[in-house]
Amino acid sequence: MKLILGSASPRRLELLGQLGIVPDCVRAPEIDEDPKKGESPRDYVTRIAREKAAAVRCAEDEIVICADTTVTVGRRILGKPRDAGEAAEFLWALSGRRHHVLTAVAVKRGAHLRERLVDTIVKFRPLSNPEVNGYLASGEWQGKAGGYAIQGRAGAFIPWLQGSFTGVVGLPLAETATLLRAAGYPVEAE
Ligand SMILES: Cc1cn([C@H]2C[C@H](O)[C@@H](COP(=O)(O)OP(=O)(O)OP(=O)(O)O)O2)c(=O)[nH]c1=O
């Protein structure tokens, strides 16, 4: 049984490694990640993970794992910021508030798709101008949903969360292990 990681995210590769899993290959999906008009954040993230899984070619004896992570405040979806200006806007929108980080995981084996949606509530303390400017200068916001990475220096902005830390980083490991086992892929530990 071969495992394909359908993701260009180095975080997802590293997180699988935490489970002792090294995928047999990595195939990054190319899809349009724009939300549809009026689409709820939960529907959006589920659809994108599903579309990523559908976009990755695989043989009968291969399992594909894809995921999508998005940050939501109210009904607003914060994806990966286009530039530093948008990252600044996102950080101010998150400052001093709680938001949700949704990660949908999709595991495909043949025609069968298994999915899980993990919802984590994250609290940001109020940020100051120097903190936001310092963070923007670090470049850590690039390629991250919501414009921050909890596993880096933005960890200092977050006094509390409820849910899955690994889900925020991009692949919730408890749910991922369950999905992979259900698909027939051996996952040790636990
Ligand atoms: C909120 C948050 C997001 N992220 C990252 C995880 C994801 O890589 C990224 C969200 O973008 P995604 O579209 O989920 O993934 P990606 O574009 O990096 O990779 P691919 O589509 O090929 O799978 O944000 C962190 O690393 N830390 C965080 O704290």
The ligand as an SDF file (V2000), in Angstrom:
LIG
                    3D

 29 30  0  0  0  0  0  0  0  0999 V2000
   -3.1170   29.1170   10.9060 C   0  0  0  0  0  0  0  0  0  0  0  0
   -1.8810   28.4210   10.4090 C   0  0  0  0  0  0  0  0  0  0  0  0
   -1.7600   27.9880    9.0970 C   0  0  0  0  0  0  0  0  0  0  0  0
   -0.6280   27.3700    8.6600 N   0  0  0  0  0  0  0  0  0  0  0  0
   -0.4850   26.9170    7.2550 C   0  0  0  0  0  0  0  0  0  0  0  0
   -0.9290   25.4630    7.0210 C   0  0  0  0  0  0  0  0  0  0  0  0
   -1.1250   25.4190    5.5210 C   0  0  0  0  0  0  0  0  0  0  0  0
    0.1060   25.0410    4.9020 O   0  0  0  0  0  0  0  0  0  0  0  0
   -1.4500   26.8560    5.1650 C   0  0  0  0  0  0  0  0  0  0  0  0
   -2.8580   26.9930    4.6430 C   0  0  0  0  0  0  0  0  0  0  0  0
   -2.8770   26.7550    3.2810 O   0  0  0  0  0  0  0  0  0  0  0  0
   -3.4990   25.4730    2.5940 P   0  0  0  0  0  0  0  0  0  0  0  0
   -4.1970   25.9320    1.3340 O   0  0  0  0  0  0  0  0  0  0  0  0
   -4.3120   24.6570    3.5680 O   0  0  0  0  0  0  0  0  0  0  0  0
   -2.2480   24.5880    2.1960 O   0  0  0  0  0  0  0  0  0  0  0  0
   -0.9680   24.9450    1.3260 P   0  0  0  0  0  0  0  0  0  0  0  0
   -1.3160   25.8700    0.2190 O   0  0  0  0  0  0  0  0  0  0  0  0
    0.1510   25.3660    2.2440 O   0  0  0  0  0  0  0  0  0  0  0  0
   -0.5630   23.5180    0.7340 O   0  0  0  0  0  0  0  0  0  0  0  0
   -1.4290   22.5020   -0.1930 P   0  0  0  0  0  0  0  0  0  0  0  0
   -2.6580   23.2150   -0.6990 O   0  0  0  0  0  0  0  0  0  0  0  0
   -0.5070   22.0870   -1.3010 O   0  0  0  0  0  0  0  0  0  0  0  0
   -1.7720   21.3550    0.7210 O   0  0  0  0  0  0  0  0  0  0  0  0
   -1.3120   27.6360    6.3570 O   0  0  0  0  0  0  0  0  0  0  0  0
    0.4420   27.1490    9.5080 C   0  0  0  0  0  0  0  0  0  0  0  0
    1.4730   26.5950    9.1120 O   0  0  0  0  0  0  0  0  0  0  0  0
    0.3350   27.5730   10.8180 N   0  0  0  0  0  0  0  0  0  0  0  0
   -0.7670   28.1950   11.3130 C   0  0  0  0  0  0  0  0  0  0  0  0
   -0.8000   28.5480   12.5130 O   0  0  0  0  0  0  0  0  0  0  0  0
  1  2  1  0
  2  3  2  0
  2 28  1  0
  3  4  1  0
  4  5  1  0
  4 25  1  0
  5  6  1  0
  5 24  1  0
  6  7  1  0
  7  8  1  0
  7  9  1  0
  9 10  1  0
  9 24  1  0
 10 11  1  0
 11 12  1  0
 12 13  2  0
 12 14  1  0
 12 15  1  0
 15 16  1  0
 16 17  2  0
 16 18  1  0
 16 19  1  0
 19 20  1  0
 20 21  2  0
 20 22  1  0
 20 23  1  0
 25 26  2  0
 25 27  1  0
 27 28  1  0
 28 29  2  0
M  END
$$$$
